[in-house]
Amino acid sequence: MEKKLTLEQLDAYEKSFDAGRANQVAMRAVTTNGVVKAATNGAVYRRDRHQFSISLEQGNITNQKQSGRCWMFAALNTMRFAVMKKLDLNTFELSQNYTLFYDKLEKANYFLESILETLEEPTGGRLMAHLLMAPLNDGGQWDMFCNLIEKYGVVPKDAMPETACSSATREITGYMTRKLREFACTLREGHQNGKALEELRGEKEGMMQTIYNMLCIALGKPPKTFTLGVRNKKKEFLRDEGLTGKEFFQKYIGWDLSQYVSLINAPTADKPYHRTYTVKFLGNVVEGRPVKYLNLPVEDLKAAAIAQMKDGQPVWFGCDVGQCSLREGGVMDLEAIKADELFGTQFSMDKAQRLDYGESLMTHAMVFQGVDLDEDGKPTRWRVENSWGKEAGENGYYVMSDEWFTQYTYQVVVNKKYLTAQQVEELSQEPIPLEPWDPMGSLA
């Protein structure tokens, strides 16, 4: 083939396309209906049934609306499960706006401290480009969530309800990002003009006041104390007055968050299994615990998740939700969309290659609320609680085939007690730092 694309080649391509009857059928189908509808494989609905041998009962489905808070919704959904069980409630919801407020506040401080840490970096370098790209991303990681809970606790949703800006975060995030980039410019130019680090950090205090003001205007002020008022399944009314967020967490959830750990499956050559990893410049609370993963074979992630659900507790997990996924009916299956047959080509990269070449990474967090096990105790499909409202999937729930888990699930969070003794020992290793743009640094 020549270096350039010639008109003669285009004529040959057209003749080859026109010679294939399937191409004509596919073109009519896709130009009218789009790729997904034209390639949907209805057989998966019969195979991936919403029936599971282990199925945990949860409250009303939640809805993150036009926000990127899936990691936060998923984590709060695992925690509300504990509240519902303790208080014998039909449903309950924790305030996602409360955690959003403090996450944005802490991320702003984390960003400005990162700027102060990198004052000697060139403005046009890759690190600065990464830091400035999205200083106030909606997304997050499990350890970042734990930092918020340990510092601020949680509150019921009615103690800090949603606002227009929490349900649709683009506007306020955009204006805050604009200010943070301006602040980064101010700090870096101040450094270039000879200002000392402590003087710059003093200026940062005024910057954080501006960020705090913007958050209060958009999200409202977080409550310092509140009253819990709920009616249980027996129609008894329960009241608890004067609670702080941390007191509520300790009294009604009571988890030791240090015992919950992140397991990842990243089968790339640069990340050997049975080693721990962290990601540079990934976090929210400056003084909080860093992100830490233990990389394991995918079957180990499945075993730990199953063990925790058998013990009656749901599992937070992260995946690439847009791959081979049908919103209508809620199916995640490698055979759900037959794009290979539609286009007459194979999509043949494996999981490691997809990570290395930017074809896949973790994009969404949800909750495992069940699993179907065969006679040998092997998983066949997984019950997934989403946070896109009850209209997505089947009343808000999805079903994931086990092979989809293998290919597109990257992370699960479980209590250490569901790990083997060897895995617990491996967790004690000093983590290997990954670059900020590593795919394992992606935010759910």
C-alpha positions as CSV (number, residue, x, y, z in Angstrom):
1,M,0.0,0.0,0.0
2,E,1.2,3.5,-0.8
3,K,1.9,6.1,1.8
4,K,-1.1,8.2,0.7
5,L,-4.7,7.1,0.2
6,T,-5.5,7.2,-3.5
7,L,-8.8,7.6,-5.3
8,E,-8.2,4.3,-6.9
9,Q,-8.1,2.6,-3.5
10,L,-11.3,4.3,-2.5
11,D,-13.0,2.9,-5.6
12,A,-11.7,-0.6,-4.7
13,Y,-13.0,-0.3,-1.2
14,E,-16.4,0.8,-2.4
15,K,-16.7,-2.1,-4.9
16,S,-15.7,-4.6,-2.1
17,F,-18.3,-3.1,0.2
18,D,-21.0,-3.2,-2.4
19,A,-20.3,-6.8,-3.2
20,G,-21.2,-7.9,0.3
21,R,-25.0,-8.4,0.8
22,A,-24.5,-8.2,4.6
23,N,-23.0,-4.8,4.3
24,Q,-26.0,-3.4,2.6
25,V,-28.3,-4.9,5.2
26,A,-26.1,-3.5,8.0
27,M,-25.9,-0.1,6.5
28,R,-29.7,0.2,6.3
29,A,-30.1,-1.0,9.9
30,V,-27.5,1.2,11.4
31,T,-28.3,4.4,9.6
32,T,-31.9,4.1,10.7
33,N,-31.5,2.7,14.3
34,G,-27.9,3.3,15.3
35,V,-25.2,0.7,16.2
36,V,-26.5,-0.6,19.6
37,K,-30.1,-1.1,18.5
38,A,-29.1,-2.7,15.2
39,A,-26.6,-5.0,17.0
40,T,-28.5,-5.9,20.1
41,N,-28.6,-9.6,20.8
42,G,-32.0,-10.4,22.3
43,A,-30.9,-13.9,23.4
44,V,-29.0,-12.4,26.3
45,Y,-32.2,-11.4,28.0
46,R,-33.2,-15.1,28.2
47,R,-29.8,-16.2,29.4
48,D,-29.1,-13.3,31.9
49,R,-32.1,-13.6,34.0
50,H,-32.6,-11.4,37.2
51,Q,-32.6,-14.5,39.4
52,F,-29.8,-15.2,41.9
53,S,-29.1,-17.9,44.5
54,I,-27.7,-15.2,46.8
55,S,-29.7,-11.9,46.7
56,L,-29.6,-9.2,49.3
57,E,-32.6,-7.0,49.9
58,Q,-32.0,-3.2,49.5
59,G,-34.2,-0.1,49.8
60,N,-35.5,2.2,47.0
61,I,-33.1,2.7,44.1
62,T,-31.1,5.9,44.1
63,N,-30.4,8.3,41.3
64,Q,-27.2,10.4,40.9
65,K,-28.9,12.3,38.0
66,Q,-26.5,14.6,36.0
67,S,-23.5,14.1,38.3
68,G,-20.4,12.0,38.3
69,R,-20.9,10.8,41.9
70,C,-21.3,7.1,41.2
71,W,-18.5,6.2,43.6
72,M,-20.1,8.2,46.3
73,F,-23.6,6.8,45.7
74,A,-22.3,3.2,45.5
75,A,-20.4,3.6,48.8
76,L,-23.3,5.3,50.6
77,N,-25.6,2.5,49.3
78,T,-23.4,-0.1,50.9
79,M,-23.5,1.9,54.2
80,R,-27.3,2.5,54.1
81,F,-27.7,-1.3,54.0
82,A,-26.2,-1.4,57.5
83,V,-28.5,1.4,58.7
84,M,-31.6,-0.3,57.4
85,K,-30.6,-3.6,59.0
86,K,-29.8,-2.0,62.3
87,L,-33.1,0.0,62.5
88,D,-35.3,-2.5,60.7
89,L,-36.3,-0.1,57.9
90,N,-37.9,-0.7,54.5
91,T,-35.7,1.9,52.9
92,F,-33.3,4.7,53.8
93,E,-31.0,7.1,52.0
94,L,-27.8,8.9,53.1
95,S,-27.1,12.4,52.0
96,Q,-24.9,12.4,48.8
97,N,-25.0,16.2,48.9
98,Y,-23.2,16.3,52.3
99,T,-20.3,14.1,51.1
100,L,-20.2,16.0,47.8
101,F,-19.7,19.3,49.7
102,Y,-16.8,18.1,51.7
103,D,-15.3,16.2,48.7
104,K,-15.3,19.3,46.6
105,L,-13.8,21.4,49.5
106,E,-11.1,18.9,50.2
107,K,-10.3,18.3,46.5
108,A,-9.8,22.1,46.1
109,N,-7.3,22.1,49.0
110,Y,-5.6,19.0,47.7
111,F,-5.2,20.6,44.3
112,L,-3.8,23.8,45.6
113,E,-1.3,21.8,47.8
114,S,-0.4,19.8,44.7
115,I,0.3,23.1,42.9
116,L,2.5,24.3,45.8
117,E,4.4,20.9,45.6
118,T,5.1,21.3,41.9
119,L,6.1,24.9,41.6
120,E,9.3,24.0,39.8
121,E,7.5,21.9,37.2
122,P,7.3,23.4,33.7
123,T,3.8,24.8,33.0
124,G,3.7,23.0,29.7
125,G,4.9,19.6,31.1
126,R,2.8,16.5,31.3
127,L,2.4,16.6,35.1
128,M,1.0,20.2,35.1
129,A,-1.2,19.4,32.2
130,H,-2.6,16.5,34.2
131,L,-3.2,18.5,37.3
132,L,-4.8,21.4,35.5
133,M,-7.0,19.1,33.3
134,A,-9.7,18.4,35.9
135,P,-8.8,19.8,39.4
136,L,-12.3,19.2,40.7
137,N,-13.5,16.0,39.1
138,D,-16.8,14.6,40.3
139,G,-15.3,11.1,40.4
140,G,-13.4,9.4,43.2
141,Q,-12.0,6.3,44.8
142,W,-12.9,4.1,47.8
143,D,-10.0,5.4,49.9
144,M,-11.0,9.0,49.1
145,F,-14.5,8.2,50.3
146,C,-13.2,6.7,53.5
147,N,-11.2,9.9,54.2
148,L,-14.4,11.9,54.0
149,I,-16.3,9.6,56.3
150,E,-13.5,9.5,58.9
151,K,-13.3,13.3,59.0
152,Y,-16.9,14.4,58.6
153,G,-19.1,11.3,59.0
154,V,-22.4,10.9,57.1
155,V,-26.0,12.3,57.6
156,P,-29.4,11.2,56.4
157,K,-30.5,12.6,53.1
158,D,-33.2,14.8,54.7
159,A,-30.5,16.5,56.8
160,M,-28.9,17.9,53.7
161,P,-31.1,17.2,50.6
162,E,-30.1,17.5,47.0
163,T,-30.0,20.9,45.3
164,A,-30.1,21.9,41.6
165,C,-26.3,22.0,41.6
166,S,-25.7,18.7,43.4
167,S,-28.1,16.9,41.0
168,A,-26.4,18.6,37.9
169,T,-22.9,19.4,38.9
170,R,-21.5,20.7,35.6
171,E,-22.2,24.4,36.2
172,I,-20.8,24.7,39.7
173,T,-17.8,22.4,38.9
174,G,-17.1,24.5,35.9
175,Y,-17.0,27.8,37.8
176,M,-14.9,26.3,40.6
177,T,-12.5,24.8,38.2
178,R,-12.1,28.2,36.5
179,K,-11.2,29.7,39.9
180,L,-8.8,26.9,40.8
181,R,-6.9,27.3,37.6
182,E,-6.7,31.1,38.3
183,F,-5.4,30.3,41.8
184,A,-2.8,27.9,40.3
185,C,-1.7,30.7,38.0
186,T,-1.5,33.2,40.9
187,L,0.6,30.8,43.1
188,R,3.0,29.8,40.4
189,E,3.6,33.4,39.3
190,G,4.0,34.4,42.9
191,H,6.7,31.7,43.2
192,Q,8.4,33.0,40.0
193,N,8.4,36.5,41.5
194,G,10.2,35.3,44.6
195,K,7.5,34.7,47.1
196,A,8.3,32.2,49.9
197,L,6.2,29.0,50.2
198,E,4.7,30.1,53.5
199,E,3.6,33.4,52.0
200,L,1.9,31.5,49.2
201,R,0.3,29.1,51.6
202,G,-1.1,32.2,53.4
203,E,-2.6,33.3,50.2
204,K,-4.2,29.9,49.8
205,E,-6.3,30.5,52.9
206,G,-8.2,33.3,51.1
207,M,-8.5,31.1,48.1
208,M,-10.1,28.4,50.1
209,Q,-12.6,30.9,51.6
210,T,-13.7,31.7,48.1
211,I,-14.2,28.0,47.3
212,Y,-16.1,27.5,50.6
213,N,-18.4,30.4,49.7
214,M,-19.1,29.0,46.3
215,L,-20.0,25.6,47.7
216,C,-22.3,27.0,50.3
217,I,-24.1,29.1,47.6
218,A,-24.5,26.0,45.3
219,L,-25.0,23.2,47.8
220,G,-26.1,24.8,51.0
221,K,-24.3,24.7,54.4
222,P,-23.7,21.2,55.8
223,P,-25.5,20.7,59.2
224,K,-23.3,20.6,62.3
225,T,-26.0,18.6,64.1
226,F,-29.3,17.1,63.1
227,T,-32.2,14.9,64.3
228,L,-32.7,11.4,63.0
229,G,-36.4,10.6,62.6
230,V,-37.5,7.3,61.0
231,R,-40.4,4.8,61.2
232,N,-39.4,1.1,61.1
233,K,-41.2,-1.9,59.6
234,K,-43.2,-2.3,62.8
235,K,-44.5,1.3,62.3
236,E,-42.6,2.4,65.4
237,F,-41.2,6.0,65.2
238,L,-37.5,6.4,66.2
239,R,-36.0,9.8,67.1
240,D,-32.4,10.6,67.9
241,E,-31.6,14.3,68.4
242,G,-28.4,16.4,68.3
243,L,-26.3,14.0,66.2
244,T,-23.2,15.0,64.4
245,G,-22.2,13.3,61.1
246,K,-19.4,11.3,62.9
247,E,-21.7,10.3,65.7
248,F,-24.3,9.0,63.3
249,F,-21.7,7.0,61.5
250,Q,-20.3,5.4,64.6
251,K,-23.8,4.7,66.1
252,Y,-25.7,3.4,63.1
253,I,-23.0,2.1,60.8
254,G,-20.1,1.5,63.0
255,W,-17.6,0.1,60.4
256,D,-13.9,0.1,61.0
257,L,-13.0,1.6,57.6
258,S,-9.4,0.6,58.0
259,Q,-10.5,-3.0,57.5
260,Y,-12.0,-2.4,54.1
261,V,-9.5,-2.7,51.3
262,S,-9.3,-2.3,47.5
263,L,-8.5,-5.3,45.3
264,I,-7.8,-4.6,41.6
265,N,-7.4,-6.8,38.6
266,A,-4.9,-5.2,36.2
267,P,-3.3,-7.9,34.2
268,T,-0.7,-5.7,32.5
269,A,3.0,-6.5,32.4
270,D,4.0,-3.4,34.4
271,K,1.8,-4.5,37.4
272,P,2.7,-7.9,38.8
273,Y,0.1,-9.7,40.8
274,H,0.3,-9.9,44.6
275,R,1.9,-6.4,44.8
276,T,0.3,-3.2,46.2
277,Y,0.1,0.0,44.3
278,T,-0.8,3.7,44.8
279,V,-1.2,6.6,42.4
280,K,0.7,9.9,42.6
281,F,-1.3,13.0,43.1
282,L,-4.6,11.1,43.5
283,G,-6.6,12.0,46.6
284,N,-8.9,14.5,48.3
285,V,-8.1,14.9,52.0
286,V,-4.4,16.0,52.3
287,E,-3.9,14.3,55.7
288,G,-6.0,11.3,54.7
289,R,-4.9,7.8,53.8
290,P,-3.5,7.4,50.3
291,V,-5.2,5.3,47.6
292,K,-3.9,1.7,47.9
293,Y,-4.6,-1.3,45.8
294,L,-3.7,-5.0,45.9
295,N,-3.5,-6.4,42.4
296,L,-4.8,-10.0,42.2
297,P,-6.0,-12.5,39.6
298,V,-9.7,-11.8,38.7
299,E,-10.9,-15.1,40.3
300,D,-9.5,-13.8,43.7
301,L,-11.7,-10.7,43.4
302,K,-14.7,-12.9,42.7
303,A,-14.0,-15.2,45.6
304,A,-13.7,-12.3,48.1
305,A,-16.9,-10.6,46.8
306,I,-18.8,-13.9,47.1
307,A,-17.6,-14.5,50.6
308,Q,-18.7,-11.0,51.7
309,M,-22.2,-11.4,50.2
310,K,-22.6,-14.9,51.7
311,D,-22.1,-13.1,55.0
312,G,-24.9,-10.7,54.2
313,Q,-23.0,-7.6,53.1
314,P,-23.0,-5.9,49.7
315,V,-19.8,-5.1,47.8
316,W,-18.6,-1.8,46.2
317,F,-17.0,-2.4,42.8
318,G,-15.6,-0.4,39.8
319,C,-15.9,-1.4,36.2
320,D,-16.1,-0.1,32.6
321,V,-19.9,0.1,32.4
322,G,-20.2,1.3,28.8
323,Q,-18.7,-1.9,27.3
324,C,-21.2,-4.5,26.0
325,S,-23.9,-3.1,28.2
326,L,-27.7,-2.6,27.5
327,R,-29.5,0.0,29.6
328,E,-32.9,-1.3,28.6
329,G,-33.4,-4.5,30.7
330,G,-30.1,-4.0,32.5
331,V,-27.7,-6.5,30.9
332,M,-23.9,-6.5,31.0
333,D,-22.8,-9.4,28.7
334,L,-20.0,-9.8,26.1
335,E,-22.7,-11.1,23.7
336,A,-25.2,-8.3,24.4
337,I,-24.1,-6.2,21.3
338,K,-23.0,-8.2,18.3
339,A,-20.9,-5.4,16.8
340,D,-18.4,-7.9,15.4
341,E,-21.1,-9.5,13.2
342,L,-22.5,-6.1,12.3
343,F,-19.2,-4.7,11.0
344,G,-17.7,-8.0,9.9
345,T,-14.6,-7.7,12.0
346,Q,-13.3,-9.0,15.4
347,F,-12.6,-6.8,18.4
348,S,-9.8,-8.9,19.6
349,M,-7.8,-7.1,22.3
350,D,-7.6,-8.8,25.7
351,K,-8.0,-7.1,29.1
352,A,-4.3,-6.1,29.4
353,Q,-4.1,-4.8,25.9
354,R,-7.3,-2.7,26.4
355,L,-5.7,-1.1,29.5
356,D,-2.4,-0.5,27.8
357,Y,-3.9,1.1,24.7
358,G,-6.6,3.2,26.3
359,E,-9.5,1.2,25.1
360,S,-10.8,0.5,28.7
361,L,-10.5,1.7,32.2
362,M,-12.7,2.0,35.3
363,T,-15.5,4.5,34.5
364,H,-18.3,3.7,37.0
365,A,-18.9,2.3,40.5
366,M,-21.9,0.2,41.6
367,V,-22.8,-2.3,44.2
368,F,-23.0,-6.1,44.0
369,Q,-26.2,-7.1,45.8
370,G,-26.2,-10.8,44.8
371,V,-24.7,-13.6,42.7
372,D,-26.0,-16.8,41.2
373,L,-23.8,-19.8,41.9
374,D,-24.0,-23.1,40.1
375,E,-23.9,-26.6,41.7
376,D,-20.1,-26.4,42.0
377,G,-20.3,-23.0,43.7
378,K,-19.0,-21.1,40.6
379,P,-20.6,-17.7,39.7
380,T,-22.7,-17.6,36.6
381,R,-24.1,-14.0,36.9
382,W,-24.0,-11.1,39.3
383,R,-26.8,-8.8,40.7
384,V,-25.9,-5.2,40.4
385,E,-27.5,-2.2,42.1
386,N,-27.0,0.9,40.0
387,S,-27.6,4.6,40.8
388,W,-29.2,5.8,37.6
389,G,-32.8,5.7,39.0
390,K,-35.4,2.9,38.6
391,E,-35.9,3.5,34.9
392,A,-32.4,2.2,34.0
393,G,-32.2,-1.6,33.9
394,E,-34.9,-3.6,35.6
395,N,-36.1,-1.3,38.4
396,G,-32.6,0.1,38.7
397,Y,-30.8,-3.3,38.8
398,Y,-28.5,-4.8,36.2
399,V,-27.4,-8.4,35.7
400,M,-23.8,-9.0,34.8
401,S,-22.5,-12.2,33.2
402,D,-19.5,-13.8,34.9
403,E,-17.4,-13.4,31.7
404,W,-18.2,-9.7,31.7
405,F,-16.9,-9.5,35.2
406,T,-13.7,-11.2,34.1
407,Q,-13.2,-8.7,31.2
408,Y,-14.4,-5.4,32.5
409,T,-14.5,-5.4,36.3
410,Y,-11.4,-3.8,37.7
411,Q,-11.9,-3.3,41.4
412,V,-13.8,-4.6,44.4
413,V,-13.8,-3.4,48.0
414,V,-14.1,-6.0,50.8
415,N,-13.4,-6.5,54.5
416,K,-10.0,-8.0,55.2
417,K,-11.6,-10.9,56.9
418,Y,-12.7,-12.3,53.6
419,L,-9.2,-12.5,52.3
420,T,-6.7,-15.4,52.6
421,A,-3.8,-15.1,55.1
422,Q,-1.4,-14.7,52.2
423,Q,-3.5,-11.8,50.7
424,V,-3.6,-10.0,54.1
425,E,0.2,-10.3,54.4
426,E,0.6,-9.0,50.8
427,L,-1.4,-5.9,51.8
428,S,1.3,-4.8,54.2
429,Q,3.7,-4.2,51.4
430,E,4.8,-0.6,50.7
431,P,2.8,0.4,47.6
432,I,4.5,0.9,44.2
433,P,3.7,4.5,43.1
434,L,2.0,4.7,39.6
435,E,2.1,7.8,37.4
436,P,-1.0,10.1,37.8
437,W,-2.1,9.2,34.2
438,D,-2.0,5.4,34.8
439,P,-5.3,3.7,34.0
440,M,-5.5,2.5,37.6
441,G,-5.7,6.2,38.5
442,S,-9.0,6.6,36.7
443,L,-11.9,7.8,38.9
444,A,-15.2,6.1,39.1
